[in-house]
Amino acid sequence: MGGHQDAHHEDFQLKDTNPLLGEQWPKGAAGPARPAVGGGIAGWLGMDKPSSTYDLVEQMFFLYVRVVKAKDLPPNPITGAPMDPYVEVKLGNYKGTTKHYDRRANPEWDQVFAFSKSRVQSNALEVYLKDREMLGRDDYVGRVVFDLGEVPTRVSPDSPLAPQWYRLEQRRGDGGYKVRGELMLAVWIGTQADEAFPEAWHSDAATVRGEGVASVRSKAYVSPKLWYLRVNVIEAQDVQPLSRGRAPEVFVKAQVGNQILKTSAVAAPTLNPRWNEDLVFVVAEPFEEQLVMTVEDRITPRKDDLLGRVQLPLTLFEKRLDHRPFVQSRWFDLEKFGIATAIEGETRRELRFASRVHVRACLEGAYHVMDESTMYISDTRPTARQLWKPPVGVLEVGILSAAGLQPMKNRDGRGSTDAYCVAKYGQKWVRTRTMIGTFSPTWNEQYTWEVFDPSTVITIGVFDNCHLGNGGNANNGGGGGGVSSPPARDARVGKIRIRLSTLETDRVYTHAYPLILLTPSGVKKMGELRLAVRFTCLSMMNMVHLYTQPLLPRMHYLHPFTVTQLDALRYQAMGIVAARLGRAEPPLRREVVEYMLDVESHMWSMRRSKANFFRAVSLFSGAAATARWFADVCHWKNVATTALVHVLLLILIWYPELILPTVFLYMFMIGLWNYRRRPRHPPHMDTKMSWAEAVHPDELDEEFDTFPTSRQQDVVYMRYDRLRSVAGRIQTVVGDMATQGERLQSLLSWRDPRATCVFVFFCLIAAVVLYVTPFRVVALVAGLFLLRHPRFRSKLPAVPSNFFRRLPSRADSML
């Protein structure tokens, strides 16, 4: 049984891999050996390895076909009208089509098709020009045929291959003849480093149709530029309540998008209330929202009267790059409304009397707007680009492949997975192309980031694409059932994190990372993700200097936010980033962004609480081991060790100047000793440390519960009682710590007059003895007393401990 558990735990371990990266290819080889497909393509399968910047991936070769445009196309032979042209590119059993145009003789497409070398099934490439009116007939207007053995090879960063005009030919019987019309094409062999690769139609995704085509392409995204908007509400003037005869209780409500903040409500007998409170929002460029401020009168806890309103564009406020510039305050007139405005559809009635609100607002550019958990932060730069420092390194990541992925959905009665990767570091997000219907996808895509601080984390996640359109969608029912609706969310497969400070510079790390997913039924390995990672240092001096600097910009320490503020602002920033990236094409969907940003990392979890508790226990295990060793020395468990400690004590007493050098020399020697046992690979997800292997099912169900809860009442009661039990134990520990501190304070407080009197006279005697006795003698006596032989020891507690435990604390005053 134990062997089975060890094997199970081994399955979650990091594994070394030895991929054939670009820089390791021997001359004359184009990649891993594969069986030849045909004699006509042997030339481009066995060519010499070209030079490429993609040296962290296994190079993959593609046949690229760029269909640019056509001219002088003949009319439809049946109707005589201009045809509805489109182009079909065919290689073996794979074919891709361009979009069609209605009645156009000179259409332009400018579309690229990419056919993977590993799936080539023919020696000839055929490009057909067809008429949509003839759809369904086995006929075409004209075609161009290419022999793959004659196709040129292009190696990036060479200039793009210039397209050429090709005369269309139509085959009749054994002969062929040219027909009217020409097609502009460019055909070449390249790798995934080609600039046409991201936008190309891929034969690997030939089953995807419609809107799903865009969702399978690789893309790079940039997070929106986030600012903190600080609104200092100073005062209002001439506030007139709607109901006469009472002093208004006025507050200001400010709203930016879906963020709403309020000042405290103050009584305003003089109708000039004053607050001087800061309200902080998260806003993103371009500034689409506006700041809407309303002055309201609190009538009852559930009813507020609107007294005035002002709407301000965010471009109105200045951008502050430091705490020193003084931001000029401004008065803004409020739009006044009568009582009739509360009724839906009634015309707004403007009053002659105008109130004003006094505001000091600015966009803070010297803060870093955190949109991710502070534990896994990937960027520490301030918002304002003027305050950025030069990069200290470059991070390169080759996303090679995955293996052993689990089926995530059902297609045609069988399990299927359409996997893609998302990597996030700093403001840059990247998304690989989607590999359709395979449990061992191969991406071989390489991405680069500038590194401004090594104490940051890159996050890489794997997801199942559930937005492939009708052609390649999920949940295509098998058997006799109908087609069910596709899932609305891309499913999580797993993610990994790599902290850059744990990487050696200029070394390539090639490992297979386990993709571990925690589900309501328990922890599960979803597969392995194979990566090649390299962290290159640009300036070692600057990098070492960073270790002496604060992690966040200076403003976080000069004018810090409260913990509650930071948490709320982080959630707002996450929402803005998810909304903006969800508007890209193809969109990076909200569920993907939230999973990558760990939006739920601060929610309560019994499992995480246990894991953090045992992390704290293991943190003090070294100190506990040292204390046990010292206790063994004091009890003479090992006579030789105790004798050596006596000798060391005498040396340090006679030569006290050696104490600090000895301590630092000892740490230096320990560091050198541990160097040969240093970690050889980056850290990864640890299921044992996370308490994911032994977690109770109900605790997992609680962790995956919504907020607020959606469980039945009796389940909530049970969990509440369990939480009370855990909190009670924590409460006891905290109370014991407070008791010890209060006992220490009571030594001189005369709360216990006899104990304080004894302690005061003891201090007087100790002062006299220590004054007349040399320090070396005192240290020697104290050391020998601590190390005395067990026959001179008593099993009863020591006198100082007895005295301290009898001191009073404020626990007696607790109800």
Secondary structure, DSSP 4 states (H G I P E B T S, - for coil): -HHHHHHHHHTTS-EE-----GGGPPTT--SS------GGGHHHHSPPPPP-S--SS---EEEEEEEEEEESPPPPTTT-SPP-EEEEEEETTEEEE----SS-SS-EEEEEEEEEGGG---SEEEEEEEEGGGTTSS--SEEEEEEGGG--B--TTSPPPPPEEEEEEEEETTEEEEEEEEEEEEEEEEETTSTTTTTSEEGGGTT--TTHHHHTS-EEEEPPPEEEEEEEEEEEES---SSSSS--EEEEEEEETTEEEEPPPEE-TTS--EEEEEEEEEEESS--SEEEEEEEEEEETTEEEEEEEEEEEGGGSPEE-SSSSPPPPEEEEPBP--GGGGSTTPPP---S---EEEEEEEEE-SS----S-GGG------SSGGGPPPP-EEEEEEEEEEESPPP-EEETTEEE--EEEEEEETTEEEEPPPBTT-SS-EEEEEEEEEES-SS-EEEEEEEE----TTTS-S----TT--PPPPPSSPEEEEEEEEEGGGSPBT-EEEEEEEEEEEETTEEEEEEEEEEEEEEEES-HHHHHHHTTS-SS-THHHHSPPPHHHHHHHHHHHHHHHHHHHTTSSS---HHHHHHHTTTTTTS--HHHHHHHHHHHHHHTHHHHHHHHHHHHHHTTSSHHHHHHHHHHHHHHHH-GGGHHHHHHHHHHHHHHHHHTT--SS-----TTTTT-SS--HHHHHHHT--SS--S-HHHHHHHHHHHHHHHHHHHHHHHHHHHHHHHHHTTTT-SSHHHHHHHHHHHHHHHHHHHHS-HHHHHHHHHHHHT--GGG--SSPPHHHHHHHTS--GGGG--
